[in-house]
Amino acid sequence: MEKDKDTQKEPEFKSSLILQYWDRSLDKLLAWRSAQAMVFGQPLVFDLSYEGHMSKREVENTVSQLIEVEAWNRRATDPSIYTFVTAAGQLYKQQLLKQQLVYLTADSPNVLRTYDHSKVYIVGAMVDRSIQRGASLANAKRLKLATARLPLDEFLHWETGAKNLTLDQLIRILLTIKETGKWEEALKFVPTRNMTVFISPAERD
């Protein structure tokens, strides 16, 4: 009977070794991709200047979302290199030309119809509900930067409510549009509670 018990345990033991090896191998691959991104990746800038407008809990929530952002970026086929800034001057210290910069804000009148790999996109690192509407657009205008918004209205039938996305949801959308060029794929990461269905191509035309 003891022998039978040992025999039953053996497959589970082997399986756990395989999973451990797989996890280590995957971690090495993801680390290699991240290292490649540091050299060749397209920059993505997080604007940290909104901290003073948030409560301690909201700041902690933002940090948690940024940790999720990094986790998703490591798993991307083509990860981005992240830059964190607290003031506009830091952007220019990073040797980024103003014409390269596009501030992504939901209040922009300009629709991001295609993902431009030559641009450097800026994302406000904040919890949307805590920031006055239009704050990021006003910030971009003050810096005299180009702005754009995701094509949510153009592709999705929205329920009532604000079109707020968490940072990790936004980054999953950006990573997918960067890799596929297809908004239909990228916008699948919009929470289903916020929208009913995709707008058909005929309706968009």
N, C-alpha and C positions, 0 to 999 in steps of 0.2 A: 504493500500500500504506500509506503514511504517513497518507493521508487516511482510510483505513478504520480505522486504529488510533485516530485522533482521534475518529471517529464513535462507535467502541465505548466510548470513555472518557466521552463526554458524558453519557449517562444516569446513570452512577455519580456524576459530578460534581453533576448536578442533584439527585439523590437525597440526597447528603450535605448540600447546602444546605437541603433541606426538613427533614432530620432536625435540623440545627443550629437552624433557626428553630423547629421544634416543641419542642425541648428548652428553648430560651430562653422560649418562650411558656408552656410547662408550668411552668417554674420561677417565672415571674411569678405565675401563677395560684396555685400552692402557697404562695408568699410572701404573697399577698393573703389567702388563707384563714387563714394563721397570724396575720396582723395582725388579722383579724376576730376570731379566737379570743381574742386578748389583751384585747379589749374585751368581747365577748359570750359567750365560750366558758365551758363548765363546767369548774371547776378540778379537777385531779387532783394529789394530793400524793404526793411521794416522800419517804419517811423515810430519811434518810442516817445514822441513829444506829448502824448496825451495823458501821461501818467498823472499829472496834476489835476486832471478832471475826473479821476476815478477814485472810488473808495478803496480801502485796503483789500476788501474781498474781491472787488472787480479787478484789481491789479493781480491778485493771486489767480483769478480765473483766466486772465490774459496770459499769464506765465504758463499755466497748465495747457492752454491752447497752443502756445508756441512750442511746448515740448511735443505735443501731438504732431505739429507741423514738421518738426525735425524727423520724427519717426516715419511719417509718410514720405518725406523727401528722400530718406535713405533707401526706401523701397522702390523709388521711381527708376524707370529705365534710363532717363536722362535727368538726373538730379540737378537742382540749381545750387548756386553758391549764395548763401545768405549774408547780408550786411545789415547791421543794426545801427541806426543813427538816432540821435536825440536833438539834432539841430541841422538846419539846411546846409550850413557851412561844411559839415562833415561829408556831404555828398560830393562836393567839389574837391575835398582833400582826397577822396577815393579816385580822383581823376576821371570822374564821370561827366561827360558833356551834357549841358542842359538839354540839347535837342535829342539826346538819348532817353531822357527821363519821361515816364508817363505815370502819373499818380492815379491809381485806381480808387474811385469813389462812387458810391451808389447815386450820388446827387449830380454827377456829370451829365451834361447834355449830349456828350459824344459816346457813341456805342462802339465797344471793342468787337468789331465784326470778325477780324482775323488776328491770330496771335503773331506778333512780330518778334522774331528771334534776335533782331538787332537792337531792340529796345531794352531798357532797364525799368521794370515795373516797380512801383512803390506801393506798399500796403500800410495803412494805418493800424498799428498794433493797439487795439482797444476793444472793449466790450461795447458794441454799438448802442445798446439801450441806455448807456450812461452818458453818452456824448450828444450834445445838441445837434439836431439835424442840420446838415450843411457845413459842419465844422471842418471836415477833411477837405471839402471843396474850397472853402475859404482859405484854408492853409495852403493848398496848392496854388490858388490864385495869388496869394501873397508872395509865394516863391516864384511866380510867373512860370509855372510848369504846365505842360499839356496834361489833360485829364481824360479819363475814359471810364465807362461803367460796363459791367457784364451785360450781355444781351438777354436779360431775364424776361423782360416784357415781350421780346421778339420771338422767344422760343417756348414760353410757358404760360399756361392759363393759371393765374394766381388766385388764391383764396384771399379773403380780406386780411389785412394786417401788413406790418412793415416787412420789407424785403431784406431782413437781416440774416447774414450768414456768419457762422463762427469762423475764426481764422483757419482752423484745420479743414473745414468744408471748402473755404475759398481756395486754399492751397491745393486740395485734391482736384478741384475744378481746373485750376491753372496748370497743374502738372499734366492732366489728361488732355487739355486742349493743346498744350505744348507738344505732347507726344503724338496725338492723333490728328489734330487739326479739325476735329469734329465736335461742334457744340452739343450735338445730340448725345454724344458719349460723355462729354465733360459735365453737362448739367444734370446728369443722373445722380450727382452727389448733392443736389439740392434736396433738403428734407421733404418727404412726400406730404407732410402736414401743411406745407406752405403752398402747394400747388396741386392742381387736379390732374391735368394731362399736358403733354407737349402739344404745341400748336403745329398743325400739319403743314407741310411745304406749300400746299395750295393756299392755305390761309395766310402764310407769310408773304406770298406773292400778291 
